[in-house]
């Protein structure tokens, strides 16, 4: 996923400013986030203003305990170096529940759509000019545990954006009909496997009824030659020259404990943060 994302950025004229990875089963993400935003001890010591303040503290405070406290306070007050617009985390919801709070702990603002939260940050930092970072994920984020406000991680993924191949709360007409029929028959909501299986079977049935292929080659050609997209539970499906199914994704964002669908061609669900000093965005 990282490779595909990186290639897409390059193709679109954007760039990657930093990249990091962590071992499997990592549970503490503070060191990795600090490296991304330049808040490790080595990074801070490379900042002239930080080094000057450290020297001043050492010269004016002789008590070792008070000196350590002052140095720690200085490290905590040092602003993160946020030179990127978005952070892509292609991992499971369980891991994101650990990463997102670690990002917030380094004073990186990710709730760009929440004007009330931004106002609190402005008053706390006494700064009118804020730079927010957009969190981006994959379909692995489509998990109710990630946005459950009773668990505690939900506020740290507020405004995040990701995509999936199926969304059971979608209001698309064909998707809604499939979900209603499925819930009526089985008394539970379908997942992406059920939705794709349904579409696959429905496409085959339509080909058999309309074209009546008599061999594998004829079936393959009929699928490749579909004149109109098949409108199904997972979107309008056609087949490319590589014989892979092509269909639009479900674009999703997190808003106050809920996962909601949005139109990528419409207004962005997470608007740019206005710069109140200049009136620009």
N, C-alpha and C positions, 0 to 999 in steps of 0.2 A: 504493500500500500504506500509506503514511503517513496519507493521508486516511481510508482505511477503518479503520485502527487507532485513529486519533484519535476518529472517530465512535463506535466501539465502546466506548472508554473513557468518553466522555461519556454514552452510553446506560447504562453500567453503574455510573455514579456515581463513577468515578475521574477523575483529571485529569492533564494534561501540565504538568510543572514547567519543562521546558526543551526547546528544539528547535533543531537546527542541521543544516546541509547542507554538502556539499563539492562542488567541481567534479569533472567526469568525469576519470578518469585520475589522481586524487590518489594519492600514495604515502606522504606523511608526514601523520599524523593527530594528532600531538602538540598543535598549536595548537587544534584543534577539541575534543579531549578536555579540555584545560586550561580552555577557556571553559565547558564543561559543569559542571566541578567547582570553578570559581572559583580556579584556580591560575595565571592569567595575572599578569603583573607589575602590571597595573592593578587586578585583583581583590585581590591581596595587599596592595597599598598602601592599599586601602580598609578593611582590617582594623586596628583600633586596636592590638591586641596585636602585630601584625606591624610596624606603623609605629613603635611604641615600641622594639621590639628593633632595628630598623634604626638608629634614632637612638642607641641605646646602643652599637652596634657602631662607628658613625662617631665617637663621642666617645672610645671607649676604644682603638681600633686606628688608629694613624696611618699605618702602612705600607700603601701602596696595594694591593700584591699580597695581603697577608694580609687586608686589608679586603674585597677582592673575593671571596676564598675564604670568608670568614665569612658574607658576604651570600648567596653561592650556597648554602652549607650551610643557612642559615636558610630560603631558599626551598624547598629540597628537604625540609626537615623540616616544613614547614607542611602541616597535614592538609587533604585535599580536602573541599570542602563537598558532602557527599552527602545531598541532600534529596529523593531519589527512590528508589523500590523496584525499578525495572526500567529497562532500556535496550533499546529496539527498534531493530534495525539491518536494514532491508530491502534488503540488498545481497548480492552474490555471495559464495561461499565464498572466492574469491581475495582480495577486498577485506577480508573479515572477518579473514583471516589477518594482515592488516596493522593493522586497527583494534584487535583484542583485545589484542595486546601493548602497544599505546599506552595502553589503559585500565589495564592492570596497572601500567604504569610510573608512573601517577599515584596509585598506592596505593589503587585502588578494588578491593574484594574481590568477585569474581564466582563463586568456587567454593563456594557455600553448602552443597552436598551433601557436600563432602569434609572430613570431620571431622579427618583427619590434617593437611591443609593449614591448616585453621582453627586447629588447636592450634599449628602453627608460627608463624602470624601473631600469636596471643595472646602467645607467648613473645617474639617479636621486638619487638612494640609494647608489651609489658607492660601490655596492656589486656584485661580480661575481657569488656568490652562491645563487640561487633563489629556493624557494620551491613553486610550484604551486599547486592549488587545482582544481580538476575536478568537475564541476557542472553536476549533473545528475538529470533528470526529468522523467516525465511520458508522456503519449500521450496527456495530457492537454497542453503540451508545443507546440504541433503542430499547431501553430496559427501564421498567417502572421504578426499580430500586435506585437508579441514579437520580431521579427527580423527586423521590419521596421526601417531603420536607420534614417528616418525623425522624429520618435517619441523620440529617445534618449536613450532608454534602450538597444538597440541592441548591443552596444559595451561591455556591461557588461555581456552578455550571449554568447559572442564569444567563440567558441570551446566546448560549452556544448553538452552533449550526452543524448538522450532519445530514447524511442521505441514507436511504434504504431502498431495497427493491420491493418492499411491501409495507403498508401502514394500515393497521386494522381500524384506525379511527378516521381514515380518509373519507372525504365527501365526494370523491369522484363517482360518477353515476354507476359505471359498471362495477367498480370496486365495492360501492355501498350495497348493490344488489347481491353480489356474491356473499358479503359478510352477513347480510340479513338472512339469506337463504341458509347459510351454513349454521348460524346461531339457532335458527328455527329447527334445523334438523338434529343438531348435536348438542345444543344448549351450552355452548362455549364458543369463545372467539377463535378464529383460525389464525395460524401463523403463516410465515412466508412459504414453508414447504407445502402446506395445503393449497395456498393460493397458486403457486407455480404448477403444482400437479393438476389442479383444476384447469388452468389455462392450457397446459400441454395436452390434456385429454380433449378439451373443447376444440382446440385447433385441429387435432387429428380427426376428430369426428366431422368437423366442417369440411376438411379436405376429402374425406371418404365419401361424404354425401354429395359434394359439388363436383368433384373431379373423377371420382371412382378409379383411382390408380390400381393397376394390376401387377405392379412389380415394385421392388425397392427403388429402382431408378426413377420410376414415374412418381413415386411418393416424394422422393427427394426433390425432383424438379417441380412438383406441385407446391411444396413448401417454399422453395426458393423463388417461385414465380407468383406468390400471393400478390394480387393486384391492389388490395387495400389492407391496411393494418387491421389486425384482429383486436377488437376492443374487449379486453378481459380484466380480471381482478387485479393484475399487476401492471396494467397500462396497455397502450396500443402497441402490439407486437408485430414486427416484420423481421425478415431474416436477411442478413448481409451476404456478401459474396463469400465470406469465410464460413457461412452456414451457422453463424452464431445469432441468437435472438437479440434483437435491438429494441429497447423500450425505454421510455423516460423514467427517471428515478423519482422517488418521493422525497421532496426536500423538506426537512424538518428543523424546528428550532425549539428551545426550551424556554418556557415562559411561566414563571411562578408555579413550579411544581407540576407542570403539564408539558407534554410533547405535542406540538401543533404543526400542521402542514402549512407551507406557504408556496406561493407561485414565484419561481426564480426570475420570471420575466416581469414581475410586478415590483412594487416598492419593497425595499429591503426590510425584513422584519427587525433588524437591528440598525437603526439609523445612525449616521455619523454623529459623533459628539460635537455640538457647536462650540466654537472658540468664542467665549463671551467677551474676550478682550478686543477681538477684531470684527466680530460679527460674522466671520466666515466659518466654513465647515472643513 
